[in-house]
Amino acid sequence: MDKQKEINNSLGYASAIFLLIYISIMIGLALIPGNNLQDTIIPTYSVVLHFLEFFVLAFLAAMTFSLFDIKYFFSSLIGLIIAMSILTEGI
């Protein structure tokens, strides 16, 4: 029992680190002005890429929240996604 709890804790911390890194990357990419975005590797910021960006965010957040047994799982997940969409679109 303790071994499984220890594994879940280490997986939880690893997924939390990946989640924070991914959020940092999202914010960093949101800081690139729209005119300069065409000069990067991504030719256009299409709707599909926008969907995939938030899909990966939701997956990482759901995995992290489930490993830490967050009490209000779905409301926390929806709140994080809404907060990130407002933050990245606001930038």
C-alpha positions in Angstrom: 0.0 0.0 0.0 2.8 2.4 0.9 4.7 1.5 -2.2 1.8 2.3 -4.4 1.2 5.6 -2.7 4.9 6.5 -3.1 4.7 5.7 -6.8 1.5 7.8 -7.2 3.2 10.7 -5.4 6.3 10.6 -7.6 4.1 10.3 -10.7 2.0 13.2 -9.5 5.0 15.4 -9.0 6.4 14.5 -12.4 3.1 15.3 -14.1 2.9 18.6 -12.2 6.3 19.5 -13.4 5.3 18.7 -17.0 2.1 20.7 -16.6 4.0 23.7 -15.4 6.5 23.4 -18.2 3.7 23.2 -20.7 1.9 26.2 -19.3 5.2 28.1 -19.5 5.6 27.1 -23.1 2.0 28.2 -23.9 2.6 31.6 -22.3 5.9 32.0 -24.0 4.4 31.3 -27.4 1.5 33.6 -26.7 4.1 36.4 -26.2 5.2 36.1 -29.9 3.5 38.9 -31.9 1.2 37.7 -34.6 3.2 39.3 -37.4 6.4 37.4 -36.3 4.6 34.1 -35.9 4.7 33.5 -39.7 8.5 33.7 -39.6 8.8 30.8 -37.1 8.5 27.1 -37.7 4.7 27.3 -37.4 3.5 28.8 -40.7 0.0 29.9 -39.4 -1.7 29.6 -36.1 -4.6 27.6 -37.3 -7.7 26.4 -35.5 -6.4 22.9 -35.4 -3.2 23.9 -33.6 -5.2 26.0 -31.1 -7.5 22.9 -30.4 -4.5 20.6 -29.9 -2.8 23.1 -27.6 -5.7 23.1 -25.2 -6.3 19.4 -25.7 -2.8 18.6 -24.4 -3.3 21.1 -21.6 -6.5 19.4 -20.5 -4.9 16.0 -20.7 -1.9 17.0 -18.6 -4.1 18.8 -16.1 -6.5 15.9 -15.8 -3.6 13.5 -15.2 -2.1 15.7 -12.6 -5.4 16.4 -10.8 -6.3 12.7 -10.8 -2.9 11.7 -9.3 -3.2 14.3 -6.5 -6.9 13.4 -5.8 -8.2 16.9 -6.3 -11.6 17.2 -4.6 -13.4 19.2 -7.3 -11.8 17.5 -10.3 -14.0 18.7 -13.2 -14.5 22.3 -11.8 -10.8 22.6 -11.2 -10.0 21.4 -14.7 -12.6 23.7 -16.4 -11.3 26.6 -14.3 -7.7 26.0 -15.3 -8.7 25.8 -19.0 -10.8 28.9 -18.9 -8.0 30.8 -17.0 -5.4 29.8 -19.5 -7.5 30.7 -22.5 -8.2 34.1 -21.0 -4.5 34.6 -20.1 -3.2 33.5 -23.5 -5.8 35.4 -25.5 -5.3 38.5 -23.3 -1.5 38.4 -24.0 
